[in-house]
Amino acid sequence: LIQHKNQPHLTYSTFATATDEFFSNLSSQKAAARADAAESAARERLAKIHADQARRVDGLVREQDKFRDAARLVELHADDVDRALGVINGALQSGMDWDQLEQLVTVEQGNENPIALLIHKLVLDKDEIMLALPDIDNWEDESEAPPIVIVTVNIKESAHGNARAKYAVYRASKEKERKTIEASETALKAAEAKAKQQLAEAQKRKARIQVLPQRKSYWFEKFAWFITSDN
């Protein structure tokens, strides 16, 4: 070990004392690592609860915006929406089948029929049609076409009936958001209390580890050698 004689080192009276301290420190380091892992896990659980709450609320807010904007656009284009609904309902009442109606819409769109151009998709198995409505309220650059929003409407309702239904969903979503926030705050307080308890326990374990005495020596360690029962 001559090559290491100038390196920082500790001196022990015996090799046994050196190995004893080494393995005691090794055990303490492993225990400290477990305590650190428990502390980290508690913090991660708390962060995950916060993130889940924010994600749920954000999803509800996006849903609210979607239905509020859809209702606004249906009201804004109420006359055209009613005309589109009238065309679809009139064709169905005349006995035209769904395939023929699809073809009629495609032909009229090719003829640049403004009402047909509003029809994005027919979803007749659900009594719905999807309309492509220009959002002129959020039209910032008039040198370009206004943004288009796809809005689903029920063919059994008028434009204003569809708008009222969407506003009702919007209000229900607002109420759901309020209840979700209340429930989440209750759950969050309970989770924070549990996490704080786990953090405190982990920190206590770390504090105990720092003052752990050297391990207790076994009775036979005081002998340099001895004869065992099997010689």
N, C-alpha and C positions, 0 to 999 in steps of 0.2 A: 504493500500500500504506500510505498515511498512516493509514488507519483502524486498522491493526494495529501502529502504531509502539510503543504502550505494552504490547503483549503480550510474554510471554517469547519470546526468540528466540536463535538462534545466529548468529554472524558468521563469514563465510568470506572468504578473500582473493580468490577468483574464483568465478564462477558454476559453472565446470567442477568445482571442488573440492566445491561444495555438492551438485551433482547426482551426483557420484561417490560421496559418502558416503551420499546418500539411497538410491541403487540398491544399494549394498553392504549397507546395513541391511535393505533390502527382501529381498534374497537370503538374508540371515541369518535373518530372520523366517520365511521360507518353509521353510528348512531346519529351524529349530527346531520349526515346526508339524508337519513330517513326523516329526521325532524324538518329539514329544509323542504323535502319533497311533500310532506304533509301540509306545510305552510303554503307552498306553491299551489297545491291542489285546492286548498280552501279558497285562495285568491282567484284561481281560475274558475271555480264553480260560481263564485259571486259575480265575476265579470260576465260569465255566460248567461246568468239570470238577467243581468242588466241588458245584455244584447238581445236576448229573446223578447223581453218586454218592449224594447225599442222597435224590434222588427214587427211584432204584432200590431203595435200602434201605427207604425208607418204603413203597414198593409191596409189597415182600416182607413187611414187618411187617403191613401191612393184610391181606394174603392169609393169613398165619399166624393172625391174630385171627379171620378169617372161618371158617376150617376148625376151629380150636379151639372157637370158640363153637358152630358147627354140631354138632360131635361131642358137646359138653356137653349141648346141648338135646335131641339124639336120645336120649342116655342118660337125661336127666331125664324125658322123656316116652316112655320105651321101650315101655310097655304100650300106650299109645294109638297109637304109630307102628306097632307090630306089628299092631294091630287094623285100621288103615287099609291096611296092606300086605296083610293077609289078605282084606279086602273086595275090593280091586282084583284080586288074584291069583285069588280064588275066582270072580269074575265072568268073567275072561278064560278060566279053565279050563272054565267052563260053556259057552263058545262065544259069549258076548256080544261084539258088535263094538264098536269104539272109540266110535262115535257114540252107540250105545245106552248105553254106560258113562258117557259124558259127561252124557247126559240123566238117568240114574239118580242120579249125584252131585248134579246141580242140584236134582232133586226132593227128595232127602234133606236137602239143605241148607235147602230151603224148609220142610221139616218139623222144622228145628232139631235134626237128628241130630248129636250132638257129634262123632262121628268124621268124618262128611261135612264138617262145618264146618272141620275141620283141613286138608282137601284144598284147596289153592290152585289147582293146575293139574295136568292130566295131560300128561305128556310121554312117551307110550307108544312113540313111534318110537325113543326112546333107553332104553326100559325104566326110566323114571324118573317119579316124581311129586314135585311141589313141595308141601310142607306149611307151614302157617302155625302156628308153635309159639310159645306165650306164654313170654317170658323172665322168669319169676318171680324169678330170682336178681337181676335188675336192676330190680325193681319198687319204685320209691321212694315213689310216691304211691298208696296203696291206695284212695284215693277215686276213682281213675281206673282204666281197664282196663290190664292189664299190657302192656308193649311186645311187639309181634309180630315175629318174625324168620322170613323165608322160607328154608326149608331143603330142598334137593333130596336125595332118597334113591333108591336103586336098588331096584326092586321084586323083584329076584332075591336080595336079601340081607335078613337080619333087621335089627331095630333095632340090636342090638349089633354085627352085621356091618358095618352102615353106619357106626356110630360108630368102629369099629376102622379102617375105610378112611379116614375123615376124619382121624383122629389120625395115620395113616401119612403122609398128604399134609402134615399140619402139621409132622411131624418132617422130612420131605424138604425142606420150605420153609425150616426153620431151618438145615439143612445148606447149602442153596443161598445163604441169607443170609450164612453164614460164609464160603463160598468167594467170593461176590461182594465182600464187604468186603476179603478178602485180595487179590483181583485188583485191586480199585479202589485199594487203598492202594499197590500196586506201580505201577499206571498213574499215580496221583496224584504219587508221588515223581518219576517220570520227567518228568511234565508240569511239576511245580514247578521241577525243575532246568532244563528248557528255558526256562520262563518267566523264571526268574532270569537266565539267560544273555542272553535277549532284552532284559530290563530293563536289565541292565548295559551292553549294547551301545548301547541307546537313550540312556542317561545319558552314556556316553562321547561319543556324537555331539553331544549337547547341550553338553557341556563344551568340545568342540573348536570348536563354533560360536561360543561366547562369546569365544574368543581368536583367531578368524579375523582375519588382517590385511586391510587394505583391499585391494580387488582390484588386480591388477597393471595398470598403464596400458599401453596399446598405444603403439607407437613414434610413430605419427602424432599422438598427442594433445598432444605438446609444441609443435605448430605451431598458430598461430592460423588459418592458411589455407595451402593448397598447391594446385598444379595437378595434376589427375589425368591418367591416360594418354589419356582421351578429351576432354581440355581442359575 
